[in-house]
Amino acid sequence: MTAADQPLKFLAVDERWIAETACIRRRIHPPRIHPQPVLMVDRPWEALGVILYGTVHREASDGALRMWYLAIDADDHPRLCYATSSNGVDWQKPELGLCEFRDSMANNIVFDPPGRMDGANIIIDSDDSTAPYKLVCHLVTDGKEALWGAVSRDGLTWEMQPEPIGGGFSDRQQAMTFPDNGELVVLCRAPGMFDTYAERAVYRITSRDFKTWSTPELVFKSALDDPLHMECYSMTGFRWASVYLGVCERMHVAPDVVDCELVVSYDGQQWQRIQPRTTFLELGPPGSWYSDWICTSSNPPISQDGVLWWFLSGRTGCHDTSAPLNLRAIGVATSRIDGFASLTATEQGGWIRTRAFTWPGGELAVNADTRRSMSMDSRFFSGSIRVEVLDEAGVPTAGFSRDDCEPFTGDTNGECRVVKWRGGKRLSELAGRSVSFVFILESANLYAFESMQ
């Protein structure tokens, strides 16, 4: 690592900062899916279901949540609808008077383009003051499929672009934005995908003006260690601290179900699995609203009330057209902030040594939990974390050895808490110097660490 590429925060999913470990294992921590959905069918234009092939956004001005989702009427025609919430659980569907349904404008429909629409994702482009809301959707018109764009000043009234983004694209695209370089990105299924691979895969196209788009580039597909009947159905992606995280929809052809796996990228282009590979969003029990299909909205999880909120689309059926009509609903899951994964040691103890990098200044802070088990009462902590600072020669720095460190015990509850050394020593003294850390864990989980000013 160098000072130039030094991020402020290191996550447990990021392999790049780890030089060596002993008796440490990585654990993936799936979000906790709430048993009851938060948005269900209760309008005529939603007769065949509501699907979060869409986006949830929190307004900076008042903290309100805005949701764009697909509603499918009794004739199997999808439309983009709009809902709002102050808490993420109770959602309102305002009568907007923008689109007509059965001779009435009293509905929450905001976009009903010609043809059959799928996967309408919203990008918030803060650099565009005239049309900050940008929509990417898949349309089938006259038997031809293409990706289309639309723009809006307020997220409610939409204007389609005169030409498609590209023809021949299959459905289930996901739109995202890279604020660090200004790129608008769509993760999609490219034309010719089935001719090349005979299965679904994830491609990437980019634009800086929402008009001219790059040639599709393959970024993710099935691997040799995947199950025989599994395909990468689609993938969301978002920047989080020092990495890009993705949630890959995994379609299991036999049995016919869809679940999700967490993946990572260091450049937003090439994506890789996180070891150990495990299911990130699991299907629910039979009869639950997400028993056969679960996936996320196109946006990153939203930080609210001290946790991350993941908005989800679920179904009681999948692709099998012979199955009874399946329930489609929208739900939510919650997880620890930065708690996608942890580096964990048992009561045996273990350690992690980081690669050397230039300390940017400030104090070292950790996001950690020293319970022996996640199922333990949160009042009881049996483990600890200590830190040792090594100099460029790999020798413990005076005043910052493991014996000088005051052991951390407890749960930071998703926040980062400053590590302290005896004698009032402050790590800010080492600003600009090459350091590496040794984290010594006993019955502990380390989710992240950062430089805190």
Buried (B, 14 or more C-beta within 10 A) or exposed (E): BEEEEBBEBBBBBBEBBBEEBEBBEBBBBBBEBBEEBBBBBEBEBBBBBBBBBBBBBBEEEEEEBBBBBBBBBEEEBBBBBBBBBEEBEEBEBEEBEBBEBEEEEEBBBBBBBEBBBBBBBBBBBEEBEEBBBBBBBBBEBEEEBBBBBBBBBEBBBBEBBEEBBBEBBBBBBBBBBBEEEEBBBBBBBBBEBEEEBEBBBBBBBBBEEBEEBEEBEBBBBBEEEBEEEBBBBBBBBBBBBBBBBBBBBBBBBEEBBBBBBBBBBBEBEEBEBBEEBBBBBEBBEEEBBBBBBBBBBBBBBBEBEEBBBBBBBBBBBBEEEEEEEBBBBBBBBBBBBBBBBBBBBBEEBBBBBBEBBBBBBBBBBBBBBBBBEEEEEEEEBBBBBBBBBBBEEEEBBEBBBBEBBEBBBBBBBBEBBEBBBEEEBBBBEBBEEBBBBBBBBBBBBBBBBBBBE
